[in-house]
Amino acid sequence: MNKIIRVEDAHELAFEALRGVGMPEEAAQITARALVAAERDELSSHGLARLPFYLEQALSGKVNPKAQAQVSVRGAVVRVDAQHGLAFPAVSAGLEKAIPLARELGLVAVSIAHSHHFGVAGYHVEQVARQGLLALAFSNAPSAMAPWGGSTPLFGTNPIAFASPRQDAEPVVIDLSLSKVARGKIMLAKKAGTSIPEGWAIDSDGHPTTDPDAALAGSMVPAAEAKGAALALMVELLTAGLTGCHFGYQASSFFDAEGDAPNVAHLMLIIDPPFFGPGYPGHVEALFKAMLAQEGVRLPSERRYAARSNHHTHITLPQSLIVRLEEFGRRQQGQRLRL
């Protein structure tokens, strides 16, 4: 059974649940805001459905709920140690330093180590583009995808995201997983007891499967086959490789409270266009106009913005998820939220 609730109430629900496991107020606000934004964009596989996993891991010690990201700057590199906390506060701390530095230097790299699930990668780059800058983001993740030709997962599904500002319009956001579909969709199918389309995954023997359990025990299929697997390797090197954090095959799951911290990493590049040439906003509008002149063409992220507009005031959540989050919230409040 689903329930329609106000966006503000969803945020409060997530915030109180995070506070209930000991997360500081600012970090809880940042995390709740990102997860509710995913719900508004109809990206529920990376929204509040993830929160019970985060909370259980905070209670087990796999996630450090009291983590305070440590930020240092060397030249054009902003280094963030997430201290095995959730990614959202660490990304926020890194961007707070990186954005003014990018305006000074033209190009800044933000390297985030000892982190956790990156969430909706497009969310992070969109925040940068809204300040007139370009952003490119990479993250590795626990292994879910085999190298091309193999059947044993070594790479994460490793998202890549990019955002560009526009003149008098919403930023263009490109956000993709390097598997054919996000692994979270397999998790949702498993929870719902439904099959998955053929072509999403292979089982542990390397055979195509429509069974979500077999898929989770096997491997996701890379987007664009060998090309997607090569890009996943690239992301592993740019994130875990540069920081000394866990590669996908070394990282523990985002979906259970067992084992040590996942210890994954992220990399963001922040670019200030005027350092590279004059007139970027008007110049790229010519390209967007040429694209949109063709019937049937839309810009990346238009679907996301349409969904967000439809969920400006309310979102729909499973009643069971609301009840579960209320249980965590009562650790902080001592009483049930009134939704």
GULUMDREN-5218 format. One line per field, with one value per residue: x, y, z of N, C-alpha, C, O in turn; residue number from 1. Coordinates in steps of 0.001 Angstrom, whole numbers, plus 500000, padded with zeros to 6 digits. Atoms other than C-alpha are relative to their C-alpha. Layout:
N
nx X ...
ny Y ...
nz Z ...
cax X ...
cay Y ...
caz Z ...
cx X ...
cy Y ...
cz Z ...
ox X ...
oy Y ...
oz Z ...
donu NUM ...
! end
This chain:
339
nx 500846 499253 500614 499554 499653 499393 498540 499448 500123 499028 498704 499961 499942 498623 499131 500140 499435 498548 499657 500225 498819 498886 499393 500139 501133 499705 499810 501313 500751 499423 500341 501452 500314 499602 500850 501326 499857 500085 501412 500709 499594 500436 498827 500214 498988 498920 500637 500203 499893 498629 499725 499880 498678 499054 500249 499547 498538 499564 500138 499031 498648 499477 499987 499753 501015 499492 498835 499807 499089 498767 499737 498718 499815 498633 500092 501355 500625 500665 500058 500979 500064 501370 499958 500929 501389 500743 499333 500607 499319 498620 500057 500345 498819 499020 500449 499929 498637 499591 500668 499247 498665 500130 500132 498662 499008 500558 500253 499692 500397 500406 499795 500676 499559 500599 501385 501107 500841 499945 501349 500238 498816 500448 500368 498806 499509 501003 499794 498872 500415 500878 499142 499335 498809 500189 499548 499927 499857 499811 499951 500019 501017 499723 500015 501284 499874 498781 499319 500598 499521 499969 501283 499838 499971 498846 500255 501328 500742 499147 500654 499356 500985 499489 501019 499603 501009 500583 500557 501445 500627 499433 498767 500019 499389 499825 499766 500143 499297 499260 500735 501128 500935 499481 500188 501125 501235 500052 500390 501431 500729 499905 500886 501379 500281 500253 498849 499349 499887 498789 498999 499497 499017 499691 499855 498611 499391 499853 501171 501021 501015 501057 500213 499183 499062 498886 499282 499199 498911 499185 499371 500706 499469 499543 500536 499158 499166 498586 499704 500424 499074 498763 500250 500058 498600 499496 500515 499297 498660 500098 500557 499263 498593 499316 500112 499596 501183 500328 500599 501314 499988 499560 500944 501164 501275 500801 501353 500138 499234 498923 498643 499395 500502 499716 498730 499907 499495 500629 499206 500760 499253 500788 499419 500564 499856 499243 498568 499702 500353 501092 501363 500499 501465 500657 499473 500597 501437 500170 500044 501262 501070 499930 500514 501439 500697 500351 501162 499737 498785 500083 498713 499891 500531 501345 500920 499768 500631 501452 500391 499832 501126 501200 499888 499555 500499 500274 499427 500653 499080 500640 500351 499041 498782 500300 500015 498612 499240 500532 499389 498692 500205 500413 498787 499630 501113 500776 501412 500261 500280 501371 499969
ny 498804 498747 498841 498699 499103 498733 500010 499550 501077 501017 499514 500105 501426 500437 499281 500543 501343 499851 499506 501093 500854 499206 499103 498587 499347 499503 501147 500619 499135 500154 501335 500059 499173 500730 501172 499535 499528 501181 500390 499026 500233 501367 500876 500579 501007 499292 499060 500359 501453 500285 499516 501066 500626 499081 499928 501262 499996 499075 500678 501102 499472 500044 498573 499133 498951 498742 499593 498605 500059 499227 499409 499320 499473 499921 499519 500038 501242 500014 501378 500177 501293 500108 500630 501136 499562 499965 499183 498699 498902 499889 499300 498611 499345 499819 498970 498698 499509 500088 499055 498738 500242 500133 498645 499397 500749 500476 501439 500597 501388 500343 501426 500348 501333 500656 499559 500957 499881 498641 499515 499587 499228 498764 499024 499251 499115 498962 498915 499198 499306 498892 498867 499530 500789 501350 501011 501389 500807 501439 500720 501458 500614 501427 500747 500473 500133 500698 499479 500568 501343 500764 500189 499657 498541 499311 498565 499514 499457 498838 498923 498801 498930 498728 498947 498721 498942 499485 498657 499885 501329 500923 500640 501304 500992 501349 500856 501373 501119 500730 501224 499688 499331 499873 501210 499758 500480 501434 500102 499700 501146 501069 499646 500087 501361 500023 500330 498873 500259 500663 499070 499162 500664 501413 500725 500272 500818 499180 500127 498960 500375 499044 500199 499007 500649 500501 498823 499431 500939 500034 498755 499084 499893 498627 499203 500017 501196 499839 498581 499673 500624 499217 498766 500346 500095 498628 499383 500614 499423 498583 499850 500839 500036 498777 499750 501148 500619 501320 500251 500596 501374 499993 499219 500712 499610 498864 500467 500718 499424 500928 499703 498685 498915 500214 499323 499655 498645 499213 498911 498991 498933 498770 499182 498665 499860 498882 500269 500826 499278 499048 500185 501378 500203 499785 500938 501335 499912 500270 501456 500495 499596 500886 501306 499948 499754 501292 500592 501176 499836 499237 499902 500798 499440 499438 500887 499784 498741 500175 500753 499113 499066 500735 500319 498769 499916 501304 501202 501237 500956 501181 499861 500776 499204 498933 500588 500350 498783 499463 500755 499399 498639 499993 500030 498606 499159 500591 500103 500244 498831 499901 499730
nz 500000 500085 499379 500499 498899 500404 500120 498721 499039 500395 499541 498547 499714 500232 499075 498645 499996 499971 498656 499080 499906 499510 500977 499661 500650 501354 500879 500189 500918 501339 500487 500224 501167 501205 500189 500399 501385 500859 500067 500832 501383 500307 499979 498672 499680 499310 499084 498601 499841 499567 498650 498990 500095 499368 498562 499412 500027 498959 498718 499904 500054 501364 500332 498847 500106 499444 500796 500394 501142 499898 501315 500168 501352 500504 501372 500553 499545 498693 499511 498937 499329 499500 498676 500042 499857 501258 501013 500271 499296 500470 501290 499701 499428 501062 500941 499335 500238 501405 500897 500084 500525 501451 500550 499934 500764 501265 499977 498691 499783 498636 499782 498744 499607 498818 500092 500047 501194 500553 500264 501394 500393 500633 498971 499594 501061 500245 499040 500499 501224 499619 499651 501206 500257 500499 499053 500432 498785 500112 498729 500075 499152 499821 501261 500508 501446 500409 501190 501208 500281 498769 499320 498589 499869 499441 500037 499658 501144 500213 500749 500541 500180 500516 500065 500595 499883 501229 499947 499747 500015 499027 500482 500654 499114 500550 498837 500473 499403 501020 500319 500867 499090 498634 499198 499106 500621 499708 498594 499896 500548 498991 498890 500480 500414 501441 500841 500685 501439 500466 500504 498916 499150 500212 498743 499629 501047 501197 500870 499787 499012 499657 498564 499296 499078 500808 500498 498907 499754 501199 500439 500864 501357 500204 501092 501209 499970 499657 499769 498647 499058 500032 499254 498578 499584 499915 498787 498869 499911 499640 498650 499055 500359 499577 498568 499201 499393 500511 501300 499851 499509 498607 499191 499468 500615 499515 499711 498739 498894 499691 500445 499802 500845 501434 500277 501418 500245 501062 500575 500723 500668 500047 501070 500206 501458 500575 500059 501165 501209 499769 500489 499900 499910 501278 500992 499859 500293 501429 500137 499439 500922 501163 499565 499756 501269 500574 499367 499185 499196 498753 499323 498791 498741 500124 499295 498566 499599 500078 498807 498841 500017 499593 498573 499347 498619 499409 500582 499560 499388 499413 498589 499209 499870 499053 498657 499640 499710 498744 498906 499763 499515 498598 499180 499797 499545 498915 500357 501404 500834 500487 501439
cax 500000 501273 500612 500805 502624 503866 507454 508096 506855 509007 512029 511164 510631 514109 515738 514350 515324 518909 519001 517695 520928 523101 523787 524507 521790 523503 524568 521062 519532 521905 521211 517449 517364 519221 517033 513773 515050 515486 511875 510635 512574 510988 514377 513079 515756 518177 515721 514208 514141 517897 517535 516767 519995 521951 520346 520956 524579 524884 523641 526023 529052 529481 528625 529938 526853 528867 531486 532814 534341 537955 538779 542221 543364 546553 546782 543701 542828 540300 540722 537880 538079 534483 535556 533356 530199 527517 528567 526155 527716 531198 530296 528730 531861 534075 531972 531861 535642 535827 533314 535058 538410 537209 536221 539800 541679 539309 539442 539330 539245 537396 538597 536429 537835 536524 532950 529667 526818 527001 523216 521880 525068 523135 521969 525521 526505 523218 523960 527227 525680 523124 526062 527205 529900 530287 530668 531671 531354 532456 531943 532869 530678 530678 531182 528129 529517 532043 534759 533672 533969 533932 531183 532605 531805 534834 533531 530700 527970 529992 527887 529094 527279 527740 525907 526092 524381 522077 520877 517460 516767 517354 520842 521414 522153 523505 523425 524115 525088 527677 525468 522539 520286 520954 521394 518836 516159 517066 516743 513301 512190 513420 511529 508375 508678 508682 510938 513323 513587 516025 519249 519659 521802 523475 523554 526695 527274 527180 523704 521008 518414 515097 515263 516346 517900 519989 520886 522081 524180 525527 526477 524856 525248 527395 525917 527233 528838 532660 532639 530662 532968 535994 534423 533703 537408 538251 536023 537613 541034 539892 538216 539560 542805 543704 542625 543801 540227 538511 537977 534528 535486 536968 534022 531282 527625 525563 522536 523343 524878 527515 531266 533477 532723 532472 535325 534546 535562 534322 535888 534335 535761 534505 535059 534556 533837 535349 538835 538554 537067 534531 530770 530116 526421 525351 527574 526154 522580 523088 523778 520780 518570 519798 519039 515543 514726 514529 511193 511343 514558 514693 517602 518912 517202 513920 512121 513665 512454 508965 508773 510028 507338 504681 505950 506404 504344 503702 505375 504172 505906 505161 503343 505781 508725 507057 506478 510086 511500 509188 510659 514124 512796 511288 514791 515289 511824 510242 506944 505396 505459 502037 501799
cay 500000 503458 506795 510326 512675 516251 516821 518681 515711 513312 515468 515556 511801 511197 513852 512444 508900 510013 511937 508807 506946 509817 511833 515519 517965 519559 516217 514815 517822 517454 513721 514031 516779 514609 511548 513472 515134 511658 510835 514040 513142 509651 508028 505996 503291 505941 507738 507042 503287 503428 505008 501874 500340 503451 503453 499762 500229 503227 501103 498244 500533 499908 503598 506261 508425 511051 511442 514950 515170 516361 518745 519829 521790 521381 523472 522773 519579 519486 516296 515093 512270 511180 509284 506321 508409 508873 510506 513449 515571 514791 515894 519064 519861 519343 521518 524296 524603 523717 526139 529392 527813 526916 530558 531480 528758 527689 523965 522071 518369 517146 513744 512092 509065 506587 507175 505362 505271 508342 508596 510206 511386 513950 515610 516622 518005 519866 521847 523007 523892 526090 528291 528753 526075 522764 519581 516016 513269 509662 507125 503523 501081 497497 494906 494131 493857 491489 492628 491996 488322 487271 486245 487229 490827 493043 496532 498535 499905 503109 506148 509033 512379 515737 519046 522287 525601 527126 530598 531199 527480 524565 522975 520083 517019 513723 510902 507301 504024 501937 498893 498624 499565 500664 497755 499420 498438 494778 495302 496842 493924 491456 493312 493417 489746 490480 489346 491604 492042 489780 491589 493366 490723 487321 484603 483267 480891 483745 482974 485621 485667 487315 486205 489111 486734 485062 488494 489729 486571 487019 490143 493209 493552 496584 499356 499142 495792 495968 499771 500043 497592 499634 502823 501071 500217 503858 504987 502469 503957 507595 506988 504063 503985 507610 507541 504094 503146 499853 498756 497367 493761 494754 496862 495513 495814 499004 496783 495048 495836 493099 493588 496637 500012 499938 502478 503613 506895 509653 512225 515488 517993 521586 523886 527644 528224 531727 530324 528180 530638 533436 533199 529642 530119 531575 529271 526048 527325 527154 523427 522843 524767 522633 519471 520562 521569 517872 516246 513705 515038 516161 517286 514995 515684 516977 513897 514512 518114 517114 514563 517144 519579 516909 516290 519877 519484 515744 512387 508795 506348 502784 502743 500060 502392 505242 502975 501738 505251 506345 503572 505036 508537 507594 506944 510700 512149 509703 509874 508985 511541 512760 512481
caz 500000 499080 500727 499320 501672 501519 500418 503670 505683 503681 504431 508124 508147 506667 508839 512088 511098 510453 513712 515396 514606 515772 512620 513316 512298 509286 507818 508341 506560 503590 503292 503666 501031 498493 499070 498820 495643 494146 495018 493396 490234 490261 490882 493790 493473 494792 497066 500455 499795 500412 503824 505900 504572 505584 509025 509738 508716 511017 513915 513084 512707 508994 508445 510810 511463 513348 510602 510042 506565 506591 503729 502549 499494 497495 494351 492251 494144 496975 498974 501176 503684 504306 507435 506415 506736 504109 500851 500790 503574 502250 498714 500108 502129 499087 496801 499372 498953 495266 493753 494792 493972 490467 489918 490848 488975 486184 486907 490204 491028 494117 495312 497989 499830 502437 501348 500757 498205 495915 495493 492320 490642 488612 491817 492730 489332 488947 492116 490550 487181 488923 489921 486324 486322 484519 486550 485806 488442 488816 491581 492074 493973 495295 492574 490497 486975 485429 483026 479455 478624 482285 484710 488121 489127 489753 488912 490382 488150 488536 487594 485465 485519 483805 484054 482111 482834 480228 479381 480938 481278 483610 483468 481112 483252 481919 484460 483588 485146 483335 483656 481279 484227 487797 490224 492492 489960 490486 494232 493802 491624 494239 496956 494836 493901 490170 487331 485422 481640 479841 478983 482313 483993 483823 486466 488158 485244 482727 481352 480785 483593 484442 488099 490353 492903 490200 488839 492224 492618 489097 487180 485720 481948 481048 478954 475373 476204 476051 475905 479135 480884 479763 481100 484414 484643 483934 486807 489191 488379 488713 492076 494098 492152 492886 496532 497605 498539 497777 494216 493534 494206 497591 498779 501027 500027 500276 500959 504240 507620 507451 507275 507197 505614 501784 501581 498026 496392 494089 491793 490594 488116 488353 485356 485008 481279 480800 481492 478355 475880 475504 475228 476423 477357 474019 472017 473483 473154 469390 469718 471979 469540 466629 468597 469564 465995 465175 465884 468687 470216 473831 475959 478674 482032 480558 481889 485316 485409 484304 487114 489605 488531 489021 492553 493611 496779 497276 496693 497043 499385 500433 503765 504972 504307 506202 509204 509108 509002 511804 513943 513487 514039 517382 518636 518287 518970 521344 519454 516115 513324 512279 508493
cx 500882 499229 500586 500270 500640 501512 500637 499949 500970 501400 500121 500105 501433 500948 499947 500566 501526 500476 499868 501168 501249 500658 499812 498954 500298 500154 498672 499145 500484 499585 498517 499618 500321 499063 498587 500039 499926 498562 499219 500318 499616 501182 500010 501017 501184 499452 499857 499997 501394 500211 500032 501345 501059 499870 500455 501522 500577 499937 501033 501441 500628 500065 500233 499005 500484 501211 499983 501044 501192 500396 501364 500152 501486 499935 498552 499267 499426 499855 499047 500114 498625 499915 498997 498567 499286 500626 499492 500653 501438 500065 499721 501199 501061 499616 500041 501375 500292 499398 500697 501413 499972 499844 501346 500969 499499 499627 500460 499513 499659 500084 499446 500297 499213 498522 499050 499215 499882 498611 499804 501153 499611 499614 501194 500449 498995 500193 501119 499573 499093 500791 500863 501246 499622 500518 499936 500277 500125 499934 500152 499039 500358 499750 498612 500103 501351 500707 499478 500652 500056 498614 500068 500086 501277 499756 498634 499267 500418 499394 500950 498910 500700 498866 500604 498918 499483 499558 498491 499277 500673 501297 499719 500762 500013 500418 499790 500814 500714 499537 498808 498891 500647 499692 498834 498674 499837 499543 498511 499152 500011 499024 498534 499611 499697 501277 500582 500065 501295 500940 500547 501181 500258 500131 501468 500723 500169 498841 499009 498935 498965 499647 500859 500987 501213 500841 500915 501165 500960 500629 499025 500653 500458 499269 500985 501065 501456 500354 499616 500917 501322 499842 499924 501403 500608 499562 500671 501376 499971 499525 500822 501489 500769 500033 500526 498836 499700 499522 498674 500020 500464 498971 498838 498715 499423 498662 499874 500935 501181 501343 500455 499353 500333 501289 500188 500398 499271 501003 499063 500963 499080 500701 499285 500199 500838 501508 500391 499674 498795 498638 499431 498476 499292 500432 499311 498489 499728 499917 498685 498829 499970 499476 498473 499199 499576 498847 500390 501234 499676 501393 500024 499515 498615 498966 500097 499303 498480 499489 500055 498849 498723 499983 500504 499599 499841 500765 499243 501052 499234 499716 501010 501304 499784 500063 501418 500804 499509 500615 501380 499849 499618 501186 500436 498882 499269 498520 499834 499762 498554 500026 498595
cy 501247 501131 501271 500899 501275 499851 500401 498892 498862 500391 499840 498544 499486 500649 499395 498589 500046 500515 498881 499045 500812 500924 501439 500697 500426 498851 499310 500822 499813 498661 499885 500767 499243 498824 500395 500548 498836 499527 500944 499801 498604 499063 499250 498928 500612 501015 499449 498495 499593 500267 498899 499281 500880 499937 498730 499947 500978 499339 498893 500485 499950 501400 500775 501158 501358 500535 501493 500010 500926 500479 500682 500410 500030 500380 500029 498719 500191 498546 499938 498574 499913 499283 498847 500383 499918 501019 501432 501150 500193 500730 501485 500762 500248 501100 501393 500636 500140 501087 501362 499815 499849 501365 500719 499353 499494 498537 499434 498556 499807 498486 499642 498541 499498 500362 498821 500256 501459 500593 500284 500900 501329 501082 500873 500972 501105 501183 500933 500818 501176 501224 500435 499246 498664 499012 498624 499163 498528 499394 498514 499469 498530 499211 499473 499642 499368 500756 499268 498670 499111 499844 500336 501513 500507 501491 500303 500441 501442 501141 501084 501047 501270 501011 501279 501030 500395 501441 499913 498661 499130 499400 498715 499028 498652 499108 498559 499034 499252 498558 500404 500689 500090 498733 500163 499517 498489 499786 500259 498850 498832 500258 499843 498587 499868 499616 501277 499681 499263 501038 500927 499357 498577 499323 499662 499107 500762 499923 501124 499509 501099 499904 500997 499384 499467 501154 500577 499092 499925 501342 500845 499980 501446 500692 499954 498914 500313 501451 500406 499410 500765 501312 499734 499849 501391 500662 499406 500655 501457 500228 499207 499980 501204 500168 498870 499331 498660 500050 499277 498615 499900 500628 499143 500624 501271 499532 499127 500616 499124 500547 501413 501034 499737 500667 500277 501468 500650 501037 500946 501018 501198 500967 501338 500380 501176 499784 499284 500694 500881 499461 498609 499917 500169 498994 498638 500033 499735 498493 499433 500327 499084 498603 500018 500297 498702 499369 498740 500100 500790 500044 499052 500801 500606 499131 500209 501274 499913 499256 500885 500993 499330 499685 501206 500030 498646 498897 498789 499035 498762 500216 499258 500767 501128 499468 499673 501234 500662 499282 500549 501400 500056 499884 501416 500793 499481 499930 499870 501318 499968 500397 500069
cz 500000 500656 499407 501202 499454 499936 501320 501052 499683 500462 501510 500433 499867 501005 501404 500087 500069 501350 501029 500132 500313 499012 500426 499137 498571 499017 499714 499043 498564 499389 499691 498748 498705 499721 499584 498576 499018 499853 499090 498524 499517 499790 501329 500359 500738 501004 501399 500239 500458 501491 501054 499953 500666 501521 500709 500043 501019 501373 500176 500046 498621 499394 501289 499963 500497 499219 499704 498890 500205 498608 500009 498541 499675 498540 499546 500394 501399 500410 501184 500531 500643 501341 500134 500380 498670 499049 499956 500776 499527 498663 500230 500544 498930 499032 500617 499819 498507 499129 499978 499448 498481 499342 499988 499025 498655 499992 501333 500003 501469 500133 501377 500321 501200 500115 499846 498715 499543 499776 498522 499575 499364 500986 500343 498913 499686 500939 499548 498783 500314 500463 498816 499607 499369 501043 499364 501238 499666 501397 499737 501055 500191 498723 499673 498527 499658 498883 498777 499660 501228 500597 501485 500146 500667 500116 500613 498742 499710 499179 499507 499821 499547 500017 499448 500259 498630 500208 500218 499917 501051 499452 499234 500897 499290 501155 499554 500837 498889 499854 499142 500778 501369 500799 500979 499420 500199 501441 500184 499451 500975 501142 499606 499573 498516 499244 499396 498513 499658 499397 501061 500720 499519 501358 500245 499008 498682 499041 500258 500986 500150 501479 500775 500989 499252 499466 501074 500365 498814 499699 499202 498619 499775 498859 498831 500060 500360 500297 501421 501047 500052 500757 501509 500576 500157 501297 501237 500193 500448 501432 501012 499692 500514 501511 500880 500712 499327 498554 500225 500609 501452 500939 500481 499456 500617 500572 501241 501031 500393 499531 500305 499085 498534 499530 498514 499853 498833 499490 499281 499399 499837 499055 499917 498533 499513 499933 498708 498687 500267 499568 500100 500012 498662 498949 500113 499773 498526 499748 500530 499066 498785 500341 500073 498738 499321 500780 500773 500878 501266 500616 501189 501203 499865 500718 501514 500475 499941 501223 501238 500094 500467 501484 500785 501476 500679 499265 500549 500522 500449 501488 500883 500208 500996 501432 500461 500362 501281 501195 500337 500576 501466 500938 500354 500677 501229 499702 498496 499252 499531 498525 499459
ox 501860 498011 501801 499407 501126 502105 501621 500873 501512 502160 501157 500812 501929 501834 500985 501138 502142 501504 500591 501284 502366 501714 498709 498645 499507 499624 498437 498420 499673 499217 498133 498771 499540 498712 497980 499080 499329 498146 498399 499475 500005 501155 500975 501223 501945 500166 500783 500150 501565 501132 500930 501872 501900 500872 501069 502104 501649 500825 501480 502337 501762 500948 499667 499211 499926 501906 498944 502225 501033 500551 501682 499548 502301 499541 497706 498279 500134 499185 499135 500067 498332 498846 498484 497791 499831 501305 500268 500958 501938 500932 500362 501442 501715 500460 500274 501486 500969 500065 500978 501946 500899 500355 501560 501779 500305 498653 501595 498447 500381 499336 499861 499928 498560 498048 499415 499736 499572 498488 500461 501256 500289 499690 501061 500750 499385 500037 501053 499883 499105 500219 501850 501979 498483 501440 499017 501154 499534 500334 499563 498504 501214 498877 497923 499130 502399 500059 499053 501877 500208 497631 499042 500997 501704 500282 497737 499828 500051 499689 501991 497835 501868 497714 501750 497733 500132 499406 497770 498136 501741 501438 498735 501912 498980 501401 498683 501887 500243 500081 498451 498229 501595 498612 498195 497763 498719 498745 497849 498096 499000 498318 497706 498435 498962 502381 499995 500037 502329 500498 501532 502094 499507 500405 502334 501951 500657 498954 498860 498585 499256 498717 502084 502083 502347 502063 502062 502197 502058 501378 498232 501854 499689 498907 502195 502128 501705 501223 500360 501209 501913 500747 500387 501663 501313 500371 500992 501785 500838 499748 501647 502313 501849 500982 500705 499046 500439 498685 498393 499194 500304 499066 498329 498730 499585 497937 498802 501786 501745 501425 499804 498519 501383 502008 501262 500597 498625 501949 498211 501944 497974 501890 498055 501334 501600 502185 501564 500158 498088 498544 498604 497921 498477 499631 498904 497895 498674 499127 498066 497923 498898 498825 497803 497983 498738 498903 501127 501489 498941 502236 498991 499768 498023 498042 499088 498672 497789 498468 499169 498352 497911 498924 501315 500356 499907 501039 498496 502053 498052 500560 501357 501921 500664 500668 501780 501561 500294 500864 501733 500601 499971 501093 501029 499142 498797 497734 500730 499088 498007 500311 498403
oy 501329 501056 501372 501084 501301 499091 499794 498756 498224 499560 499393 498225 498788 499989 499171 498210 499258 500070 498842 498352 500301 501479 501812 500238 500145 498910 498864 500258 499696 498593 499363 500313 499283 498571 499726 500386 498968 499130 500497 500065 498193 498194 499309 498659 499902 501917 498841 498054 498530 499724 498924 498898 500389 499895 498798 499445 500740 499540 498630 499724 500392 501692 500448 502104 502389 501438 502061 499776 502078 499673 501443 499807 500510 499571 500664 498345 500571 497766 500743 497605 500639 499228 498581 499547 499403 501954 502351 502178 501318 501580 502342 501901 501291 501900 502379 501855 501077 501579 501861 500713 500290 501583 501627 500038 499180 498150 499659 498243 500273 497755 500215 497645 500270 500813 497667 500884 502339 501796 499682 502036 502338 502269 502091 502131 502203 502335 502145 502006 502169 502299 501150 499683 498212 499325 498305 499509 498035 500031 497975 500233 498014 499556 498892 499170 499827 501460 498117 498559 497896 500329 500320 502123 499985 502137 499460 500431 501994 501275 501352 500736 501505 500660 501630 500717 500161 501908 499332 498594 499460 499250 498023 499282 498175 499395 498179 499359 499226 497801 501580 501586 499359 498159 499185 499164 497989 498895 499577 498535 498151 499353 499416 498316 498969 499702 502355 498509 499481 501965 501628 500051 498016 499980 500057 499018 500212 500364 501558 498329 502278 500566 500939 499914 499629 501046 500933 499568 499378 501884 500322 499737 502372 500056 500057 499039 500838 501723 501122 500049 500904 501736 500546 500279 501658 501305 500138 500922 501894 501299 499779 499986 501057 500749 499048 498510 498216 500877 498796 498309 498855 500477 498300 501725 501537 500327 498579 501441 499291 501266 502170 500701 499164 500119 500036 502167 499978 501408 500505 501407 501069 501241 501392 500624 500990 500443 499279 500279 500688 498623 498231 499135 499325 498559 498070 499012 499209 498037 498583 499514 498680 497962 499127 500108 498711 499258 497891 499211 501777 499194 498814 502001 500972 499651 500197 501285 500511 499629 500827 501289 499941 499434 501081 500517 498570 499002 498895 498770 498850 500732 499731 500661 501405 500088 499918 501216 501261 499894 500685 501799 501008 500251 501654 501566 500239 499567 500242 502224 498901 501547 500289
oz 500743 500823 499238 502061 498324 500701 501742 501854 500586 500958 502001 501389 500752 501547 502027 501110 500787 501861 502024 501143 500226 499317 500824 498037 497671 497908 498590 498223 497646 498216 498644 497979 497754 498568 498748 497822 497950 498764 498288 497666 498424 498919 502092 501543 501395 501442 501937 501378 501055 502102 501896 500997 501418 502235 501773 501004 501576 502202 501292 500411 498439 498587 502332 499203 500122 499687 499366 499146 500610 497690 500923 497654 500463 497701 500175 499762 502331 499734 502112 499773 501593 501949 501221 500842 497694 499474 499692 500170 499508 498460 499621 500147 498935 498630 499917 499682 498083 498218 498889 498796 497801 498244 499185 498401 497780 499347 501754 499473 502350 499484 502384 499561 501902 501157 500071 497793 500347 499545 497672 500036 499558 500670 500459 499198 499289 500533 499754 498693 499586 500647 498986 498720 499494 501797 498609 502029 498705 502372 498800 501858 499473 497926 500511 497938 500113 498109 498868 499591 501107 500036 502165 499586 501697 501022 500615 497647 498673 497992 500107 499307 499855 499763 499728 500145 497611 501337 499407 499460 501566 498238 499493 501256 498821 501838 499171 501345 497753 499050 499072 500256 501659 500660 501368 500169 500317 501731 500967 499999 501145 501588 500410 499330 498107 499782 499496 498138 500289 498717 500829 501169 498721 502362 499464 499031 497696 497897 501400 500991 499950 501940 500670 501173 499702 499357 500804 500839 498925 500512 498418 498498 500031 497869 499033 499452 501446 501126 502092 502058 501123 501476 502309 501700 501131 501966 502173 501323 501205 501997 501725 500607 501087 502039 502085 501605 498449 498189 501323 501470 502081 502157 499743 498908 501808 501170 501495 500699 501474 498535 501025 498243 498242 498694 497962 500847 498028 500185 498509 500032 499313 499215 499907 498124 498564 499144 498334 497634 501257 498672 499270 499240 498286 498121 499100 499427 498172 498921 499891 498884 498333 499516 499551 498710 498419 502005 500271 501691 501220 500330 501815 501307 500880 501344 502219 501532 500766 501802 502090 501181 501161 502060 501703 502315 501906 498069 501522 499857 500782 502221 501965 501268 501811 502308 501611 501333 502016 502233 501509 501466 502162 502110 501407 501599 502076 500577 497738 499742 499255 498193 498263
donu 1 2 3 4 5 6 7 8 9 10 11 12 13 14 15 16 17 18 19 20 21 22 23 24 25 26 27 28 29 30 31 32 33 34 35 36 37 38 39 40 41 42 43 44 45 46 47 48 49 50 51 52 53 54 55 56 57 58 59 60 61 62 63 64 65 66 67 68 69 70 71 72 73 74 75 76 77 78 79 80 81 82 83 84 85 86 87 88 89 90 91 92 93 94 95 96 97 98 99 100 101 102 103 104 105 106 107 108 109 110 111 112 113 114 115 116 117 118 119 120 121 122 123 124 125 126 127 128 129 130 131 132 133 134 135 136 137 138 139 140 141 142 143 144 145 146 147 148 149 150 151 152 153 154 155 156 157 158 159 160 161 162 163 164 165 166 167 168 169 170 171 172 173 174 175 176 177 178 179 180 181 182 183 184 185 186 187 188 189 190 191 192 193 194 195 196 197 198 199 200 201 202 203 204 205 206 207 208 209 210 211 212 213 214 215 216 217 218 219 220 221 222 223 224 225 226 227 228 229 230 231 232 233 234 235 236 237 238 239 240 241 242 243 244 245 246 247 248 249 250 251 252 253 254 255 256 257 258 259 260 261 262 263 264 265 266 267 268 269 270 271 272 273 274 275 276 277 278 279 280 281 282 283 284 285 286 287 288 289 290 291 292 293 294 295 296 297 298 299 300 301 302 303 304 305 306 307 308 309 310 311 312 313 314 315 316 317 318 319 320 321 322 323 324 325 326 327 328 329 330 331 332 333 334 335 336 337 338 339
! end
